[in-house]
Amino acid sequence: IGYANGYSFQKRQPYWVAYHLTIDQATNRVTRRTNDFRPDPSVPDSPTLDDYRRSGYDRGHIAPAADMAWNRRAMHNSFYMSNMSPQVPMFNRGVWRLLEEWVREQAIAEKAIYVYTGPIFASTNEVAVKIGHPASIEVPVAYYKVLLAESEPRKMIGFILKNEPSDHPLSQFACTVDEVEERTGLDFFTSLSYDVQTNLESKVEIDKWRLK
């Protein structure tokens, strides 16, 4: 409950997570953050807390805990280590946190949104940093978010942020969903008709998203 996880056994973290966030869920906080980080019993060789200990990286949620505060079980599920990815501390606690807060604001403004989030890894000609025991959790070079607003007229927006601290406004990280798909090799919102999907994924309309 709470989110779907497209977990990578090779990278030992999600390629993507997806969830539907409504205005009621974004405003109805029935539980506090639990901080009960633990291995995922449904994932063979699940990452553990030891894999991140003294690594220099945060256990960064891909499905944010704060987006799951509407349900205790959803909050509990968000702390599975299968939902974590190694994030630079001041990225996780800085610009990435601001983006997560902005996403919740959009769920309230739009009444409901669909969200995809995940990592972007080093290209094949780059040296990948890895953590863990053994070192098998690859540190992403960047992260993405993709949003679809259900209310008419429908709209989409993507974001790509390097896994590093930044003081830049969120608008500087906005991009088309097409660009996120090109960087990740993923195809989002395939249930939409081809024409609708093609039209929405090729646009980034910052003003319509109240983005500064």
N, C-alpha and C positions, 0 to 999 in steps of 0.2 A: 504494500500500500504506500502511496505517496509519489512514486516515480518508477519509470522503467530504466533499466541499466544495460547498456550495450557493452558488456565487460570484455576486455582484451586479456586473455590468458598470457599472451606474449609480453605485453607491456605491464601487466598486473595492475591495471587501473581501467576506468571506463574509456572507451572511444567516444561514447556519448551517454548522456542521461536525458530523459524527456519527461515532461509532466505538464498537466493542465492546471493553471492557477486562476482561481476565480476571485471576485471581489470579496465574497464571504470568507474564503480561506485566507486571503491576504490581511483581512481585518479582524478575524476571529482567532485570537491567540489563546488557546486553551491549555497550553503546556509551555514550560520553560525549557531552555536548552539543557539537554541531559548530559552531554559530554561523556557518554558511555561508549567510547571508541572500543571496538572489538572485532576480531576476525569474523568473516561472513561464513556461517556453517554450510551454506549452499554452494560455496566456491572452493573447489579443490586447491590446496596450496594458497589459501587466502593470505594477503598481506597481513602483517601483525604490527603492533606498536613498536616492537624491536626493530623492524625494518626502517622505521623513520627516526628512531632514537639517535641523537647526536649526529644526524645527517646534515644539519644546517637548513633543512626545509620543513615547512609546515605541513601537517596533514590537511591539505586543502579540500574542502567539500566540493564535489561537482554538482550534486543536488544540494542546494544550501539548506542548512538546518532551519534557518529562519523562515524559509518558504514552507516548512513542514509543521509549523507551530499550531496549525489548526487541528492536529490529531496526534495523540501521544504515540501511537504505533508508528505513524509516519515519521515523527521526530526520532523515535528509537531506531527505525530502519536507516535513517540518514547517517547514522554513526557507524555503520558497517565499514570496515576498512576497504571493502570493494568499491566504496563511493569516494575514496580519497585519491588525491594526486599530489605529488611533491611540488609545492609552491614556495617561491621566495617569500620569506616572512613579510617584508614591507610591501610586497605586491598583494599578498593575500589579505593583509590587514588595512591596505590603503585603497588603491584605485579599484581593485576587484570587489572589495566590500561596497564601495560606492556604486558600482554597476549593479550588484545584487540588490541594493536598496532601491535603485532606480527601477529595476524590473518589477519589484513589488508595487511601486507607485503606478506603473503602467497597468498592472492587473486591476488596480482600483479604478483608474481612469477609464479603462476600456471594458470593464466589467468581467472580462475573462481573456486570458492569453495562453498560447502554447509556447513552451520554452524548450529549446535544446541547448545543452552546454557540454563542452568537452575540451580535450587538449589537442595541441598541434605539436608534432614531434619534429626533431631534426631531420633534414633531408639526408639522402643516402650518402652524399659527399661530405657531411658534417660529422664530427665526433660526438656521439651521444653520451651525456653524463648519466650515470646510473647509481642508485642507492639500494640498500637492502642487504640481507644476509641469507644467501649470497646477493651480490649486486645485480639485481634483475628488474628493478623498477625504474623505468626510464624517466628522466626529468624532462617535461615538455619545454619547448622553447617559447610557446605561446598558448593562449586559451581563446576559445570562441564562445559566443552566445548567439542564438538565433531566436527571434520572436515573431509570432504570428498573432495579430489581433483579430478576434472573431467578429467584432462589431463592424457594420458596414459604414463606409467602404473598407474592405479588408486591406491590411497593409502588413508588410514584413520589414524587418531590419536585422542586420548582422553586426557583430563586433568581433574584432581580433585585437588582442592585447598581448604584448610580449610579457614573458614571465620575469618581470623586473619592476622595481618601483617607478612610479610616474606621477607627476603633478599636472599633467595635461588634462583638459576637460574631456568628458566622455565622448563628446561629439567628434573628437579627433580620431577615435577608434572605430567609428561607425563605418560600415561598408555594406555592399550588397550581399544578399544570401548567396548569389552566384559565386562571389569571391570566397566565401567560407567553404562552399562545396568544392571549389577548385583546390583550396589548400588542404582539405581533409579527405577528399575522395568520397565523401558522403552525399546522399541525396535526401533532402528533407521534404516533408509534406507531400509525399507521393500520392496521397489520397485525393489531392486537389486535381482538377482537370488540367491537362497539359497547358492550355492557353492561360488559365488563371495562374498556375505555378510559374510559367515563363514570364508573365507580365510582372508579378509581384517580386520575384527573386532578382530581377534586373534593376530594381529601383532602391535608392536609399533617400527617403524623404524626411530629413531631420526635423523640419518644422512641424510636420504632422505628428511626430512623436514627442513634441515638447522637450526637445533635447538641446542642452546648452553646451 
